Amino acid sequence: MHPLRAYIHRFVPLTDAEWEPLAATLVTRHLRRRQDFSTQGAVSSELALVLSGACRLYYTRLNGEERTTYFFFENHLMGSYQSCLTGQPSQFSIQALVPTELVALPYAVLRSLYDKFPVYERFGRLLAEYHLLGTDARLAELLLLSPEERYRALLRSHKTKIPARIPQQYIASYLGVTPVSLSRIRARVLAEDGRVS
């Protein structure tokens, strides 16, 4: 089964007749390390499923400082949803952290399939709910937890690929701290865990 069809199947099953119009529009892409899939300030019109590699969602502040807000790994569907939905310039960039392979699809095609096949409309609703829950959980983390609590929550979570595969500078940015602060937090957590065991 095609990886994107398998991804969609997690939400809804597709018949061959439903899958074929989407399959005909798919394009496999390769991003170099540090190459953007979408760029802050530019209109984005595509979604993509990551086949291999890793990407980060980030924005650049007026002072040039970058803030990482999310990571995408294999079998993650990514895109600048706000830009796809509104046609307005994206507020975020998506950048490959390592050489990354993905399969891209035009959002307009997916939107047109909503009208032709009810199963795609159901997929769109379930996907939106899935992303809303993820965004809500991320917002709660940032608003309710201290940086050390966010780090501990990351270590306890199912997001094992982040500490295993992401450079510390981007993890620090994701947690909302400087790399120096993250080093101190990690040292405290390691020391406390050593005392516990």
C-alpha positions as CSV (number, residue, x, y, z in Angstrom):
1,M,0.0,0.0,0.0
2,H,1.3,3.5,-0.8
3,P,2.5,5.3,2.3
4,L,0.1,8.1,1.9
5,R,-2.8,5.7,1.4
6,A,-1.7,3.9,4.5
7,Y,-1.6,7.2,6.4
8,I,-5.1,8.1,5.3
9,H,-6.3,4.5,6.2
10,R,-5.5,5.3,9.8
11,F,-8.5,7.7,9.6
12,V,-10.7,6.2,6.9
13,P,-10.4,3.4,4.4
14,L,-10.3,4.3,0.7
15,T,-11.5,2.3,-2.3
16,D,-9.3,2.2,-5.4
17,A,-11.7,4.5,-7.1
18,E,-11.4,7.0,-4.2
19,W,-7.6,6.7,-4.0
20,E,-6.7,7.0,-7.7
21,P,-7.6,10.7,-8.3
22,L,-5.3,11.7,-5.4
23,A,-2.6,9.2,-6.3
24,A,-2.4,10.8,-9.8
25,T,-1.3,14.1,-8.3
26,L,1.4,12.9,-5.9
27,V,5.0,14.0,-6.4
28,T,8.0,12.5,-4.6
29,R,10.4,15.2,-3.4
30,H,13.9,15.2,-1.8
31,L,14.9,18.1,0.4
32,R,18.5,18.8,1.2
33,R,19.6,19.4,4.8
34,R,18.4,22.9,5.8
35,Q,16.2,23.3,2.7
36,D,12.7,24.7,3.3
37,F,9.5,22.9,2.3
38,S,7.5,26.0,3.0
39,T,8.8,29.5,3.8
40,Q,7.6,32.1,6.3
41,G,6.1,35.0,4.4
42,A,5.3,33.0,1.3
43,V,2.0,31.4,0.3
44,S,2.1,27.6,0.8
45,S,-0.3,25.4,-1.2
46,E,1.0,21.9,-0.5
47,L,0.9,19.2,2.1
48,A,3.5,16.4,2.3
49,L,3.9,13.1,4.0
50,V,7.4,12.5,5.3
51,L,8.8,9.2,4.0
52,S,12.2,9.5,5.6
53,G,14.2,12.2,7.4
54,A,13.2,14.9,9.8
55,C,11.8,18.4,9.5
56,R,11.1,21.3,11.9
57,L,8.4,23.9,12.0
58,Y,9.8,27.3,13.0
59,Y,9.4,31.0,12.7
60,T,11.9,33.8,12.7
61,R,11.3,36.8,14.9
62,L,12.0,40.4,13.8
63,N,15.3,40.3,15.6
64,G,16.4,37.3,13.5
65,E,16.0,34.8,16.3
66,E,14.4,31.4,15.2
67,R,11.9,29.6,17.4
68,T,11.2,25.9,16.7
69,T,7.6,24.9,17.5
70,Y,7.2,21.3,16.1
71,F,9.1,18.4,14.5
72,F,8.0,16.0,11.7
73,F,9.3,12.5,11.2
74,E,8.4,9.5,9.1
75,N,4.6,9.1,8.5
76,H,3.8,12.6,9.6
77,L,1.7,14.8,7.3
78,M,3.0,18.3,7.3
79,G,2.2,21.6,5.8
80,S,1.4,25.2,6.5
81,Y,-2.3,24.6,7.1
82,Q,-3.2,28.2,7.8
83,S,-1.7,29.2,4.5
84,C,-3.3,26.4,2.6
85,L,-6.7,27.2,4.0
86,T,-6.6,31.0,3.6
87,G,-4.3,31.6,0.7
88,Q,-2.4,34.0,2.9
89,P,1.4,34.0,3.4
90,S,2.6,31.4,5.9
91,Q,3.5,32.5,9.4
92,F,6.0,29.5,9.7
93,S,8.7,27.8,7.7
94,I,9.2,24.0,7.5
95,Q,12.9,23.0,7.1
96,A,14.6,19.7,6.6
97,L,17.0,18.9,9.4
98,V,18.6,16.1,7.4
99,P,18.2,14.9,3.8
100,T,14.4,14.2,3.7
101,E,12.2,12.3,1.2
102,L,8.5,13.2,1.1
103,V,5.5,12.8,-1.1
104,A,3.7,16.1,-1.8
105,L,0.1,16.8,-2.8
106,P,-1.6,20.0,-3.7
107,Y,-4.0,21.1,-1.0
108,A,-6.5,22.2,-3.7
109,V,-6.7,18.7,-5.0
110,L,-7.6,17.4,-1.5
111,R,-10.2,20.2,-1.1
112,S,-11.7,19.3,-4.5
113,L,-12.0,15.6,-3.4
114,Y,-14.0,16.7,-0.3
115,D,-16.9,17.5,-2.8
116,K,-16.5,14.4,-4.9
117,F,-16.1,11.7,-2.2
118,P,-17.7,12.0,1.3
119,V,-14.9,9.8,2.6
120,Y,-12.4,12.6,2.0
121,E,-14.6,15.1,3.8
122,R,-14.6,12.7,6.8
123,F,-10.8,12.3,6.5
124,G,-10.4,16.1,6.5
125,R,-12.6,16.5,9.6
126,L,-10.8,13.7,11.5
127,L,-7.4,15.1,10.5
128,A,-8.4,18.6,11.7
129,E,-9.5,17.1,15.0
130,Y,-6.2,15.2,15.3
131,H,-4.2,18.4,14.7
132,L,-6.4,20.5,17.0
133,L,-5.7,18.0,19.8
134,G,-2.0,18.1,19.2
135,T,-1.9,21.9,19.0
136,D,-4.0,22.2,22.2
137,A,-1.6,19.8,24.0
138,R,1.4,21.8,22.8
139,L,-0.2,25.1,23.9
140,A,-1.0,23.7,27.3
141,E,2.6,22.6,27.7
142,L,4.0,26.0,26.9
143,L,1.5,27.9,29.1
144,L,1.2,25.6,32.1
145,L,4.6,23.9,32.6
146,S,8.0,25.3,33.5
147,P,10.9,24.6,31.2
148,E,12.1,21.8,33.4
149,E,8.6,20.3,33.5
150,R,8.4,20.5,29.7
151,Y,11.7,18.7,29.4
152,R,10.6,16.0,31.8
153,A,7.3,15.6,30.0
154,L,9.2,15.3,26.7
155,L,11.3,12.5,28.1
156,R,8.2,10.7,29.4
157,S,6.2,11.2,26.2
158,H,5.8,9.0,23.1
159,K,7.9,11.6,21.3
160,T,11.1,9.5,21.6
161,K,12.4,10.6,18.2
162,I,12.9,14.2,19.4
163,P,15.6,13.5,22.1
164,A,17.1,10.7,19.9
165,R,17.4,12.5,16.6
166,I,17.1,16.3,17.1
167,P,20.2,18.5,17.8
168,Q,20.1,20.1,21.3
169,Q,19.8,23.6,19.9
170,Y,16.5,22.8,18.3
171,I,15.2,20.9,21.4
172,A,16.1,24.0,23.5
173,S,14.2,26.2,21.1
174,Y,11.2,23.8,21.1
175,L,11.2,23.9,24.9
176,G,11.5,27.7,24.9
177,V,14.9,27.9,26.6
178,T,18.5,28.7,25.6
179,P,20.9,25.8,24.9
180,V,22.8,26.7,28.1
181,S,19.6,26.5,30.1
182,L,18.8,23.2,28.5
183,S,22.2,21.9,29.5
184,R,21.6,22.9,33.1
185,I,18.1,21.3,33.1
186,R,19.5,18.0,31.6
187,A,22.3,18.0,34.3
188,R,19.7,18.4,37.1
189,V,17.4,15.7,35.7
190,L,20.3,13.3,35.2
191,A,21.6,14.0,38.8
192,E,18.1,13.5,40.3
193,D,17.5,10.3,38.3
194,G,20.8,9.0,39.5
195,R,19.8,9.6,43.1
196,V,16.5,7.8,42.5
197,S,17.9,4.7,41.0
